[in-house]
């Protein structure tokens, strides 16, 4: 009884905080705030540098998007809390988004919108960071439920891979490639897994072939390089440190490195042989996925 009472007081305090945040700022239409945000942090390559402290215009664009999103969430009965540059989707049962947050919270993962992250990464629709255990969704998704659910479904693949990794399940999707050619991020083998599921879902939804074709082009960006990168690895450079195996490689774009957890090696006593076996396993998996992409392309013609 007392526990329920304290939970009630906690939620009341949070909702009061959101209400106070909204009252401290002038109401602004979500579309207007989104337009201003996109103008200040455009999706262009190379991306516009965003450094702190932010300029007055940048700060206002972020404040406006936070206010308008908080208003949108309140109007749509989505329990949330505004904190700094973030809006935290609370793990309750009130809305579908809150239920997703509740599902993630069982693995100590928080569902959020982070305005500063998307200001710095304007091309990102969403991301799951396994180190910080944050599942982030872009401001461009919330007024389109179809796009929102597709991105959530995509990032959930990464969440499941993360959980499998914790359980030390054998998988081809744990490896990543790092190096200047992937800067400022890295190429994750799990993306080919997620894009394959994306395409299967689009086919099941009977979406237009043109939309599937666009997704296919993005998908191949995450399979064909994996095949090429593994083919150019120098297994004699294999080392490991603190549970991570490192293998160096070199292609026309320069040097790079493949990294993966050492628990999946069959014979740690023969590091090079075991690493080469895993590399071949990842390469074969990438080829199988690419074959599925090729078969889908033939159906679209």
N, C-alpha and C positions, 0 to 999 in steps of 0.2 A: 504493500500500500504506500509506504513512505517512498519506495524507489520510484513508483509511478508518479508520485507527486513531484519529486525532484526533477524527473524527466520532463514533466509538464512545465515546471518553472524554467528549465534550461531552454526549451523550445520557445517559450514566451519571450525570454530575454533575447534570443537570436532574432526572432521576427521583429521585435521592437528595435533592435539594432539596424535591421534592413530598412525599416520605416524611417528611422532617424537619418540614415544615410541618404535616402531619397529626398527627405524634406530639406536637407542641407544644400541640395542642388536644384537648379531649375529643371523642370520636366523637359525632355527632348524626345522627339519621335525617333524610333529605332533606325528607320531608313536614313534620316538626316545624320544621325550619329555615325552610322556605318559608312555613309558617303564621305564624311569628314575624316574618319579613321583611315579609309582607303586612300584618300588624297594625301594625308600626312605620312602614311606608311605604305606606299604603293607596291604592288606585286610586279617588280621589275628586276632584271638581272644585269649587272650585279645588284644585290639588294642594297637599299639605302642604309647607311650606317646609323645605328641608334645607340647613343651612348648617354650614360647618366653623368651629371644631372640633365634631365630632359629640358628642352626649350619650352617656353610658355605655350606655344601652339601645340606641341606634342603632348604636353601635360593636359591641356584642355581636351584634346581629341580622345585621350585615354579616359579622363574623367567622364566625358559625355557618353562613351560607349559603356562604361561601367554603370552609370545612372540609367541609361536606356535599357540595358539588359536586366538590371535589377527590377525595373518597372515591368518589363516583359515577363520575367519569372513570377513576380507577384500577381500579375493579371492572369497568368496561366496556372496558378496554384502550384508552383514549383518551389519547394522549400530550399532556401539558400542563405548564405552569409557572405557579406562583402568584407574583405580584409586586404588592405593595401591595393595592389594591382590585381587581386584575384577575386573571383566569385566562386565560392565553394558550394557545390550541389550536395545538400545534406542527405545522409543515408536513412531515408524514411520510406514510407509506402504511399506518399501522397500522389505522386505522378509517376509516369513511366521513367522519366529521367532520374527521379529520386530512387526508384526501385533499382535502376542500373547502378546507382551510387551505393545502394545497400548491398547489392551483389558483390561489388568490388571491395567493399569495406571488410568483407569476411577474410580477405587476403591482405588487409591493411593498406589497400590502395584507395587514394582519394580522387574523386571526380571533380574537375575544376575548369574554370575559364581563367586564363592568365593573359591580361591585356598586353603586358610588357613582352611576354614570349612571342605572341603573334605579331607584335609590332616589329620585332627583330627577325621573325620568320614568316613573312607574309604569304609564302607559297604553301605553308602547312595548313591542312584542314583539321589535323588532330595528331596527337602523339601519345605514346605510352613510354615513360621513362622508368625502367626497372630499378634504377639506383635510388631515385627519390620516391618511387612508388606513386607517381602522379600520372593521371590519365587526363589529358587536356583536350578540349574541344574548341574549335575556332568560332569567332563571332559570326562568321558567314553561314553557319549551319542552323542556327536556332529558329529561323523563320521558315525552314524547309524540312519537314519531318522525314521525307524520303532520303535526302542527302544526309541528314543527321544520323539516321539509323544505319545507313550504309557505312559511314565513317566509324561509328561505334562498333559495328560488326567487324570491320577491318582491324581496328585496334585490339579488339578482343582476341583475335588470332595471336597477336603479340603477347597478350596477357597469358593466354594458355601455354604458349611456348615458354614463357618465363616460369610458369608453375611446373611445367614438365622438367625444366632445367633444375629447379630446386629439388625435384624428386629423382634427379639423375637418370632420367629416361634417355635412351639412345635416340639421337635425332640428327638430321643433316642441317637443321635450321639454327644451330647455336653459333655458327661461325660468323665473323665479321671481317671486313677488309678495311684497313686504315692506311693513310698516306696522303700526301699533298693533292693527288688527283681526286680525292673524295672530300677534301676540305670544303666547308668547316665541319662536316659530319663524317659519316662512314657508311660503307655499303653493307647492309645486313642480309644474310642469306634467308632470314625469315620473311623478307619482303616478297620473295617469289612464292612462298607458301601462302601469304595473305592475299596476293593478287590472284592466285589460282582460285581461292575460295570466293573472291570478289566476282570473278568471271562466271563461276558456277552459279552463283546467286543471281547474277544479271540474266543468265540464260533461263533460269527457273522462273524469273519474274516476267519473261517474255518482253524485255525492253527492246527498243529498236536496234537493228544491227549496226547502225552508225555509232551509237553510244558504246556498244560492245567493242567495236573496232578501235575507238579512242582508248578505251581501257586496256585493250590488247597491246597497243603501242607502249603504254606506260609499264605494263607487266613485263614486256620483253627487255626493258631497260634493267630489270632486276634478275633476269635469268641468263641471257647471253654473256654479260660481263663475268658472271660467276664461272661459267665454263671456260672462258678465255683466261681469267685470272688464275684459276687452279692449274691450268695447262702450263703456266709460266712460273710456277713455284719452284724454288730451289730447296729441296728437302734436306740438303746437307747443312742448311743454315738453321735447322730446327733446334729450338731451345724451349725451356719452360721455367716459369717463375711464379710462385704463389698461386698455383693451381691453374695457370693459363699457359697454353702452348702457343709459341710464336714461330711462324715460317715466313721467310722473306721471298719476295718475287720481284720481277722486273718486266715491264712491257713498254710499248712505245710512248706511254705517258709518264714513265719514270718508275721509281721504286715504290713498293707497297709492302704490306704485311698482312698475313692471315692470322687471326687469333681465334682460339676456341678453348673450352674448359678441358682439362686433362683427364677428367673422370671417364670420358668416353673412349679413351685409348684402351685397346685390348691388352697390349703388352708394353707396360711402361719401361721394362728393361731394355727393349729395343725401340727407342723413341722414334727414330727415323722411319723404320718399317711400319710401325703403328700409325704414325702421322700420315704417311703416304696412303695407307689403306683408308683412313678416314677421308683424306682429300679425294680419293677416287669415289668413295661413297657419296660425298657431297656433289661431285661432278656428275655422277650417274643420276642422282636425284634431280639435278638441274636439267639434265637432258630429257628425263621423263616428263618433267613439267613443261619444257619447251615443246615436246612432242604433242602434248595436250593443247598447247597454244596453237601449234601449226594445224592440228586437226580442226580446231575451232575456226581458224582463218579460212580453211577450205569450205566449211559450211556457210560462211558469210558471203562467199563469192557467188 
